[in-house]
Amino acid sequence: MEMTEVTGVSLKRGSVAVEDNDRVAPAEEAKRQKILDHCLTKSQSELEHVSPPSGVNVPEPPEAVSARKGTKNSDVQLEEEEEEEEDGLSEEVEEEEEAESFADMMKHGLTELDVGITKFVSSHQGFSGILKERYSDFVVHEIGKDGRISHLDDLSVPVDEEDPTEDVFTVLTAEEKQRLEELQLFKNKETSVAIEVIEDTKEKRTIIHQAIKSLFPGLETKTEDREGKKYIVAYHAAGKKALAKVRTAADPRKHSWPKSRGSYCHFVLYKENKDTMDAINVLSKYLRVKPNIFSYMGTKDKRAITVQEIAVLKITAQRLAHLNKCLMNFKLGNFSYQKNPLKLGELQGNHFTVVLRNITGTDEQVQQAMNSLKEIGFINYYGMQRFGTTAVPTYQVFSAESVQTEKGYLVKCREEWAKTKDPAAALRKLPVKRCVEGQLLRGLSKYGMKNIVSAFGIIPRNNRLMYIHSYQSYVWNNMVSKRIEEYGLRPVPGDLVLKGATATYVDEEDVNNYSIHDVVMPLPGFDVIYPKHKISEAYREMLTADNLDIDNMRHKIRDYSLSGAYRKIIIRPQNVSWEVVAYDDPKIPLFNTDVDNLEGKPPPVFASEGKYRALKMDFSLPPSTYATMAIREVLKMDTSIKNQTQLNTTWLR
């Protein structure tokens, strides 16, 4: 096995120029300094890594399984992160200029070199291809805790005699539904809503009762005679407290849920171009429930077609199936009732089907690349989306959200900060003060430049943790690159491996009992051990440069205390297969989705020749790994937004 390094990328072909390792370190340092010069300099540097004068330390990612007590040979599990593999690529198109101004950097974004991604494990010649030209070129199927790949292949609803008929969804008019929703949410002064029963029969009244109670949890109904006409009257049984209970604790009408039925309806969610949280917010809006009654094993990003299992508390399969008639780019099916919800991290991984369009590699190059991926694998780097999407990354805290990178006022704000280091002046450049940048600047203005911890505390906790975790990932990427540069792709004495959940050292006498696939490296923390070779000192030097004490990673503020975790340095994908196909129309899909198969669409037929060639690849990965890093190994290309948008631009032109 050979190891190569990337120092330059051609837009015409993703070739790798292999240079002396001695030349890389200054280049990396210069690039890092380039970014640092445009960040929050000294005070920002302290903030970037959450290090107040006494040394503030960063926590491990919530996805990582924290190390147990003790600092030596701690029992630590491999981290299990919320899924992030499906990288969303911006559609922003910019040309790179020879000399980038700060604003240019903002537009172009990070490259892999900026976040420590520098090495390859294979020796094949790289080639170019376009990733996610269409979101439908990237399909993710979740692998459940039982090892089965989730597919949407059954839209039927479980038969339950206690379920109301389909008529409950159509018996109420749009106006009646609006009035009932306003009553349910106390949006008007009405204490009840009366619905006249047209064509009065007992069956019709029963359906209306069922419709109101099913669609509007928290409302009770009764039948009244008014001037010779029958009305169904909806009202709150116990006022706002009852509604609050329904909406937050998700405890709809206990007597309406059969005791013999599991409390959770599990289903497979197929979605297109939506991330998991957005999808759940849409579902909860249509069902008129709080999003927190949904559970899942992992999040899936937006720019893809994804298939995953979801569980929801006390919502019938019938109601869920009805959403298939209302929603676009969603499909729900494979319903079942279970006793328990789903938990984050329970999944075994994800199966990916990826199309790389307009590839330039020969059939022989593709064969070599895919065989290497199958037999050796790829470096388990944290992918680009872990670090944000702009030139000032999340690991340096003062980062931009992807949707805001095009906003001129953010660029002006950052330039003002780079010029004056005056938080109040920079804040005045922001018309939108509620963004993370505005919150941070407000904190700096309020608490002063010397009280970084308090200023940082103004940012919402999830955002703070995101920055901290991305810094850990940044350290890990850099250390793994140094480990592979120093020792190659073989275990050496002083490396770390896991025995069960315990990290132990590789000794001289047992080094031949392990392969590179067994070797792990730590995310920095107070409850991990470090390798017993040169890389241990490299960890120390990197953390020291960022004002962190590797020997004192605890902090009185829990969020800033880091216990650590271990992560395998090489991942070998499972279930790897591939084919090269020819096509003429860039807009046509090159494989069937689950929905295509449900609708009976025949699979695409490919000609032997075409204007373009695509590589269709399938592979499975465990949790906490990034598909784009596997694709990077195949292409030998930079997978950053910056490079991919340039590739798209070059091809379109």
TIVODO-759915 format. One record per residue (C-alpha): x, y, z; residue in one letter. Coordinates in steps of 0.1 Angstrom, whole numbers, plus 5000, padded with zeros to 4 digits. Layout:
N
XYZA
...
END
This chain:
653
500050005000M
501350344991E
500550685006M
500351004985T
499751364993E
497751634976V
499351974970T
497552084939G
494352014920V
493752044883S
490252144871L
490651934840K
491851634859R
492051564896G
495651484895S
497951484924V
501351654923A
503551474948V
506151694964E
508651674992D
506951655026N
509351935037D
507552175013R
504152095027V
504452225062A
505352585053P
502552585027A
500052465053E
501352715078E
501052995053A
497452905045K
496552875081R
498153215088Q
496253365058K
492953265075I
494053365109L
495053715097D
491453775086H
489853635118C
489553785152L
493353785157T
494553755193K
491253795210S
489453595184Q
492153335186S
491353295223E
487753275214L
488253035185E
489452775209H
487652885239V
490752955259S
490453225286P
493553335304P
493453035327S
492852795298G
489352695288V
488952355273N
486652215247V
484251925251P
484051615230E
481351605204P
477951485217P
478051215191E
481251065205A
480950825233V
482750995262S
485650825279A
485150675313R
486950785345K
490750775346G
493350905322T
495250585314K
493850305293N
490350455297S
487350245286D
486250445256V
483950345228Q
484350455193L
482350775188E
478850745173E
477951065157E
474751195142E
474951135106E
476551405085E
477851215056E
475851365029E
477651685022D
475551975008G
477252154980L
476552524974S
475352624940E
477252944942E
479652984912V
482753194916E
486053214896E
489253204916E
491653494911E
495353474916E
495353704946A
492353664968E
491153964989S
489353895021F
485953925004A
487153684977D
488053435003M
484653465018M
483053384985K
485353094976H
485452915009G
487652665025L
489752395008T
490752065022E
494252185029L
492852445053D
491352175076V
494251925076G
493051695048I
496251635028T
496951255023K
495750975002F
496250595008V
496150474972S
498650514944S
496350524914H
496250824891Q
493451064899G
490751184876F
487951444878S
484251404882G
481351624894I
479751534928L
476151624934K
475551794901E
472051694908R
470851614944Y
469351294929S
472851174922D
473451114959F
471150864976V
471450755012V
469750455027H
470050415065E
471350085079I
469250005110G
470449855143K
469449515129D
471749555099G
469049595074R
469149875048I
466050085050S
463950095018H
460550255010L
458749964994D
455349945010D
452750225012L
450050015028S
448550105062V
448249845090P
444649735094V
443249845127D
439549815135E
439850105159E
441150345133D
438550585118P
437650565082T
439350765054E
436351005055D
437751185085V
440251355063F
437651495039T
434451545060V
435551885073L
435852185049T
438952405048A
437152685066E
436052445094E
439552315098K
440852675100Q
438352765128R
439052445147L
442852505145E
442352855158E
440252715186L
442752455194Q
445652705196L
443552975215F
444053215186K
440653375189N
438053445216K
435753165207E
435252905234T
433752655210S
433152585173V
429852455161A
429652255128I
426252195113E
425651835103V
424351835067I
422551515057E
422251425093D
422751055101T
424450885130K
427250765108E
427851115095K
427951255131R
430350985142T
432751065114I
432751435123I
433451355159H
436351125149Q
437751385125A
437851665151I
439351445178K
441851285155S
443051595136L
442851845165F
444251685197P
443051855228G
439551925216L
436451745229E
433151715210T
429451685218K
426251685197T
423651965202E
420152035188D
419752405178R
416452515163E
415752175149G
419252125134K
422051895146K
425452055154Y
428751895165I
430252135190V
434052135196A
435552275228Y
438452255251H
437852005279A
440352155304A
441452485290G
444952585281K
446652345305K
445252045286A
446452195253L
449852265267A
450151905278K
449051775244V
451452005225R
454551955246T
454351615262A
452651465232A
449951295253D
446951305231P
443651165245R
444850845263K
441550675259H
441650715221S
444850505218W
444350125220P
446249965248K
447149665227S
448949895201R
452550005205G
452750375215S
455050465186Y
454350445149C
457550365131H
457750455094F
460250495066V
460650855054L
461850915018Y
462751275012K
464351474985E
466451784989N
465451835026K
467451785057D
466051565085T
465051845109M
463352055081D
461451745071A
460251675107I
459252045110N
457152005079V
455451685091L
454751835126S
453152135110K
450751925089Y
449951695118L
449551995142R
451951845168V
455251945183K
458451825165P
459751675197N
457351375195I
459451245165F
462651045170S
465250915146Y
468650735146M
470650985126G
470251315107T
470551325069K
471551635051D
469651835025K
471251794991R
470451424985A
467651174983I
467650995017T
465650705032V
465550665069Q
463450525098E
461450775119I
459250705149A
456350925162V
454450905194L
450650825192K
450050935156I
448350665136T
449750525104A
446550635087Q
447150995095R
450750965084L
449850795051A
447351075044H
450351315042L
451451135010N
448551314993K
449551655006C
453351675005L
455851704976M
459351554978N
458251335007F
456950975009K
456050785040L
455550405042G
456550075058N
454450155088F
454449955120S
453550005157Y
456349965182Q
456650005220K
459750225219N
461050535201P
464250545181L
467550675197K
470350875181L
473350655173G
471450325171E
472050295134L
474850075120Q
475650315093G
474450425058N
474450275024H
475350524996F
474550524959T
476550804943V
476850914907V
479951114897L
479151274864R
481451374835N
484351164847I
487651184828T
489350864840G
489850564818T
488250234826D
491550114839E
491850414862Q
488350364875V
489049994881Q
492250074900Q
490550344921A
487550134931M
489649824938N
491750034961S
488650174979L
487349814983K
490549654995E
492349935014I
489750205021G
490250575028F
491550805055I
488750865079N
488951245078Y
486251465091Y
484651605059G
484451965048M
480952035061Q
482251975096R
484052305094F
481452535078G
481352655042T
483252985041T
486753105043A
486553165081V
485652815093P
483752705123T
486852585140Y
487852955141Q
484453045156V
483753365136F
482153165109S
479353235084A
476353025079E
476152885043S
473053085035V
474653405045Q
477953375026T
476553564997E
475353855018K
477554165013G
476854305048Y
478554005064L
481654065043V
481654425053K
481254325090C
484154095088R
486354345070E
485454605097E
486554355124W
489754275105A
490554645103K
489454785137T
488954485161K
486054705174D
483054475181P
480654775182A
481854905149A
481554565133A
478154515148L
476954835131R
477754675097K
475154405104L
471554485096P
470554145109V
471654135145K
470253795155R
472753595135C
475653415153V
478053685142E
475853955157G
475453755190Q
479153715193L
479854085186L
477254185211R
478853965237G
482254115230L
480754465233S
479054385265K
481754185284Y
484854325268G
487754175249M
489254025280K
486153825291N
485953585262I
484153315281V
481253535290S
481153685254A
481153345239F
478353235263G
475853465245I
475953235215I
473352955217P
474752635232R
474352425201N
476352675181N
479052695207R
479352315207L
479452315169M
482552545169Y
484252345197I
483652005180H
484852135147S
488152245164Y
488551895177Q
487951755142S
490552005129Y
493151885153V
492351515146W
492551565108N
495951735111N
497351475135M
496251185113V
497851355083S
501151375103K
500751015115R
500450885080I
503251105067E
505550985095E
504750615096Y
502750525065G
500050265063L
501250015088R
500949985126P
503950085145V
504950055182P
503250325202G
500150335180D
496750295197L
494250015191V
490949935209L
490449615228K
486749605234G
486249965246A
489650015260T
492550195242A
495850015245T
499350065230Y
500749855202V
504049695215D
507049585194E
506249215200E
502549225189D
502849485161V
502349205135N
498949115151N
497349435139Y
496649615106S
496349985098I
492549925100H
492849855137D
494750185146V
492750465163V
493750815172M
492251035199P
490251355198L
491951565224P
490451545259G
491151475296F
490251115295D
492150975265V
495650855261I
497950965232Y
500250765210P
503750685223K
505650815193H
506351145176K
502651225170I
502151265208S
504451565207E
502651695176A
499351695196Y
501051895224R
502552145200E
499352215181M
497252255213L
499952475229T
499952695198A
496252745203D
496752835240N
495452495253L
497052275279D
496951915268I
497551805304D
494652015318N
491651965296M
489051995323R
487152325330H
484752435356K
482252515328I
481052175317R
480552265281D
484152355278Y
485552035294S
486651775270L
486851405278S
487851285244G
487150995221A
488850755197Y
488450735160R
489750485134K
492150635110I
491350415080I
487950295070I
487250015045R
483750045030P
481549745028Q
479249624999N
481349814973V
480249784937S
480450014907W
479850064870E
480750324843V
477850434822V
477550654791A
474950924787Y
474051224766D
471551434787D
472951564819P
469451604833K
468351244831I
468651024863P
471050734860L
469350494884F
465950434900N
464950554934T
462650374958D
459750584946V
460550504910D
460450144918N
457150184937L
455650354906E
456850074884G
459350274863K
461750064843P
465450104852P
467350334828P
468950174798V
472450294788F
473950314753A
477450174748S
478650524739E
477550884748G
478751244751K
479551194788Y
480650914811R
479550874848A
480750654876L
477950494896K
479150354929M
477550184958D
479150134993F
478250115029S
479850315057L
479650295095P
478450595115P
480750895120S
482250865085T
481951085056Y
481050965021A
482851255005T
486151135020M
485650795003A
484850974970I
487851204975R
490050894976E
488650764944V
489051084924L
492151214942K
490451554942M
489551834966D
485851774976T
485352134989S
482552354977I
485152584963K
486652314940N
483352154931Q
481752484920T
484752554899Q
484452214883L
480752284875N
481552624861T
484352484839T
482152204825W
479152434819L
481352674800R
END
